[in-house]
């Protein structure tokens, strides 16, 4: 579901301290989220064993497992503040080996340059394989994919505005590979995708939910959005 190689921090409250956040699962093969029940087949993981490598702050619900890096002391590596507000639905465990991090290798494709979408611009692309130097979506801008895609980005990714529309709202239809060091996702739009950014600090904020899975060096989630792992991704080589 969520892997932060060096650290993960979830902040489950807004400025008024009223909003919680949830990490759970569903299976898009059975229909949209919530249509056939909400699952608990999700893991929140880190490969780190240092103090507070995973921090859960505020009202945070994990409907699944928390897995700490090899050699962790759960009392130190996992920070829960306040403990009474945190709900972990399954178990907290210490991994025997680190979770593998696949490197991002840029494909031999024409460089699409820096994709910049802003204002009220809508860019529509068919399914396929894409390579960009960077990606920046802001304002009311929107990127629409009409078929399954794999997108490789060499540098930074910033997604806000109306975000990215994935074909049929199925997370397996969009895999975003980022080689750069920074990914930010904000705004109100939901994102249906697998995000693999093993060298990046990933920051997720705003009101939109993430449906799919994500991997980063450091993962920082705050705002009002939830994360819903798509169990259908187990059937795909991503």
DACORTA-V959005 format. One record per residue. RES is the residue in one letter. SS is DSSP state (h for helix, s for strand, l for the rest). D_FIRST is the distance of its C-alpha to the first C-alpha in Angstrom with 1 decimal. Layout:
res | ss | d_first
RES | SS | D_FIRST
RES | SS | D_FIRST
This chain:
res | ss | d_first
X | l | 0.0
X | s | 3.8
X | s | 6.8
X | s | 10.2
X | s | 12.8
X | s | 15.6
X | s | 14.5
X | s | 12.4
X | s | 14.4
X | s | 13.9
X | s | 17.2
X | s | 17.6
X | l | 21.1
X | l | 23.2
X | l | 26.7
X | l | 28.2
X | l | 25.7
X | l | 25.2
X | l | 21.7
X | l | 18.6
X | s | 14.9
X | s | 12.3
X | s | 8.5
X | s | 8.6
X | s | 8.2
X | s | 10.9
X | l | 12.4
X | h | 14.1
X | h | 16.6
X | h | 18.1
X | l | 18.6
X | l | 17.4
X | l | 15.1
X | s | 17.2
X | l | 19.8
X | l | 19.0
X | s | 17.5
X | l | 14.4
X | s | 12.1
X | l | 10.6
X | l | 8.6
X | l | 5.4
X | s | 5.3
X | s | 6.2
X | s | 8.1
X | s | 11.2
X | l | 14.0
X | l | 16.6
X | l | 19.1
X | l | 21.2
X | l | 22.0
X | l | 19.6
X | l | 16.8
X | s | 14.5
X | s | 16.4
X | s | 15.9
X | s | 18.9
X | s | 20.4
X | l | 19.1
X | s | 15.4
X | s | 14.0
X | s | 10.9
X | l | 11.1
X | l | 9.6
X | s | 9.9
X | s | 10.4
X | s | 11.1
X | s | 13.8
X | l | 15.5
X | l | 18.5
X | l | 21.6
X | l | 20.1
X | l | 22.1
X | h | 19.8
X | h | 22.6
X | h | 22.5
X | h | 19.1
X | s | 17.4
X | s | 19.3
X | s | 19.5
X | s | 22.0
X | l | 23.6
X | h | 22.5
X | h | 23.9
X | h | 21.6
X | s | 18.3
X | s | 16.9
X | s | 14.4
X | l | 14.5
X | l | 14.2
X | l | 14.9
X | s | 14.9
X | s | 15.5
X | s | 16.5
X | l | 15.4
X | l | 18.5
X | l | 17.5
X | l | 15.3
X | l | 12.2
X | l | 13.8
X | l | 13.7
X | l | 15.3
X | l | 18.0
X | l | 18.6
X | l | 22.0
X | l | 23.8
X | l | 25.3
X | l | 29.0
X | l | 29.2
X | l | 31.5
X | l | 30.3
X | l | 29.6
X | l | 30.3
X | s | 28.7
X | s | 27.5
X | s | 28.7
X | s | 28.6
X | l | 30.3
X | l | 32.7
X | l | 32.5
X | l | 31.8
X | s | 29.7
X | s | 28.9
X | s | 28.2
X | s | 27.2
X | l | 27.1
X | l | 24.4
X | s | 24.5
X | s | 23.7
X | s | 24.3
X | s | 24.8
X | s | 25.5
X | l | 26.6
X | s | 24.9
X | s | 23.6
X | s | 24.7
X | s | 24.6
X | l | 26.6
X | l | 29.1
X | l | 28.8
X | l | 27.8
X | s | 25.5
X | s | 24.2
X | s | 24.2
X | s | 23.1
X | l | 25.0
X | l | 23.3
X | l | 20.3
X | s | 20.0
X | s | 18.8
X | s | 19.6
X | s | 20.4
X | s | 21.3
X | l | 23.4
X | l | 23.6
X | l | 22.1
X | s | 20.2
X | s | 21.1
X | s | 20.2
X | l | 22.0
X | l | 24.7
X | l | 23.8
X | l | 21.0
X | s | 19.9
X | s | 20.5
X | l | 18.6
X | h | 20.7
X | h | 20.6
X | h | 17.6
X | l | 15.4
X | h | 12.2
X | h | 13.3
X | h | 16.5
X | s | 15.4
X | s | 14.0
X | s | 15.0
X | s | 15.8
X | s | 17.3
X | l | 19.7
X | l | 20.9
X | l | 20.4
X | s | 19.5
X | s | 17.2
X | s | 18.0
X | s | 16.9
X | l | 19.2
X | l | 21.5
X | l | 21.3
X | l | 19.8
X | l | 16.5
X | s | 14.4
X | s | 13.1
X | s | 11.6
X | s | 9.5
X | s | 10.4
X | s | 11.3
X | s | 13.6
X | s | 14.0
X | s | 17.3
X | s | 16.7
X | s | 16.6
X | s | 14.3
X | s | 15.8
X | s | 14.7
X | l | 17.5
X | l | 19.7
X | l | 19.4
X | l | 17.1
X | l | 13.7
X | s | 10.8
X | s | 9.8
X | s | 7.4
X | s | 4.8
X | s | 6.5
X | s | 8.3
X | s | 11.5
X | s | 14.3
X | s | 14.3
X | s | 12.1
X | s | 14.3
X | s | 13.6
X | l | 16.7
X | l | 18.7
X | l | 18.4
X | l | 15.2
X | l | 12.2
X | s | 8.6
X | s | 8.0
X | s | 5.2
X | s | 7.9
X | h | 8.7
X | h | 11.4
X | h | 9.5
X | h | 10.3
X | h | 13.8
X | l | 13.8
X | l | 14.5
X | l | 12.1
